[in-house]
Amino acid sequence: MIDELPEPMPDLDSQPFWDGLAAGELRVQRCVKCRALRWPARAICNRCGSFEAEWIACAGQGVVSSWIRTHQVFAPAYRDRVPYVVVRIALAEQADIRLIGGWPSERDPIVGEAVEARFVRRPSGTTVLDWAPV
């Protein structure tokens, strides 16, 4: 159906992230050797070069680092949804980890404001990430 929202396409590296969202948990990859978080998930640590990684549950908190209001219809399913806001969040556990997501609030986000993760289950069964003011 043309009006269905585009679905994420998890791959080997990102599947644990999507599994976490489905379980109501924000999971991020962490290097076993140097303990640095990695985003996006990848095979090698960009800090120490280790190939060893694990997935950890994060608190689901952070601050708004940037945001944009989208007016362009990039997919037919978004025709009745524009304009909408997408936020970029600096994760509380490691500020250089930036995640994006939807913004369900009626007001504009404020750069630097505290937010928390919201897990939104679509009718398709897929869970996606939104961020809401604390």
N, C-alpha and C positions, 0 to 999 in steps of 0.2 A: 504494500500500500504506500502511495507516495507521501502521505501525511504522517507517517511514522517518524519519530525522532531518530536521527542517526545513532547507531549503537556503537559502543566502544569495541575495539577489536584487540583483546588481550593477546600478548605473545608470551613466549617462554619467560622473558624477563619481567613482564608486568603482571602476569596472572596472579601472584600472591597479593598484589595491591588490590585488584578487583575482588578477589576472594575475601579480603579483609573488609572492604566496603559492604559486601553482601552480608557479612557477619556483624555489621555495625561497629567496625573497628578500623581506625586509620593505621595502616601498616606501611612502613618505609624500610628500604633495604639499608643494612649497616655492615660496614667492613668488620670482619672478625679480628683482623690484625690491629688496625689503628683506631677502631671504634667510630670512625666518621660515618655519618649518614650519607647515602648516595641517592640523588634524584636527578634525572630519571634513573631507574634501576639499570645496571649494566654489569658486564662480566668482570670488569677490572676496576679497582679503586683508583680514582684520579689523584689521590693524595699519596698513597704508599705503593701502589702497583700490585697489591694482593688480589688473588682470584677468589679468596674465601669471603663469603657473604652470608648473612642471615637476615631474616625479616623480624622486625620488632613492632609492637603496638605503641603508637604515640598517643599523647593525651588528647590530640585533636584540638589544640589551641594554637593561636598565633596572632599576628598583627597584619593589617592590611598594608601591603607595600606598594600597590598600584591597583588601578581599576579602569575599566573602559565601558562605555555604554555603546552597544552595537545597534545601529539603525539599518544596516544592510541585510537583506535576506540572502544568506549564503546557501540555504537549503529550503526547498518548498515547505517542509514541515514547520519552519520557523516563521512563516508568513504572518500568522496571527499572534506571534510572540514578541515581535520587535516593537519598540526597543527593549533590550534586556541588558543587564549588567553582569559582567564577568570580573571577578576579583583575583588578584594574585596575593598570596599569603606567605609571609615569612614564618616558618614553623617555629614554635616555642623551643623545641629541643635543639635546634641548630638553625640560626637565623639565615644562613646562606642557602637553606633548602626552601625553595619557593614552589608552592602548589597553587593551581588555579581551581576555580569552581564557580558555581552560580551564587547569586546574591538575592535571597528571597525577600529582603526588606523593602519597604516602600520608599525609604529615603536613600540618598546617595551614601556610599561608604566614605569613611574619612581615613586618609592615609595615617597610619600609626595606631588606629583603634584596635582594641582587642576583639577577637572573634573566636568562635568555636565551630567545629565541624558538625554538619548535619548530613545524615545519610538518607537520600531520597530514592525510594523504590519506585521505579517506573512501572506502568501497566505491563510492560514486556517482561518484568521480573528483574531487570538489570538495576543495580544500585549505583547512583552517581553521587558526587560530592558537592554540597553547597556549603557556604560559610555564612554565619549569622552573627550579628553583634552580640556581645556578652551583656 
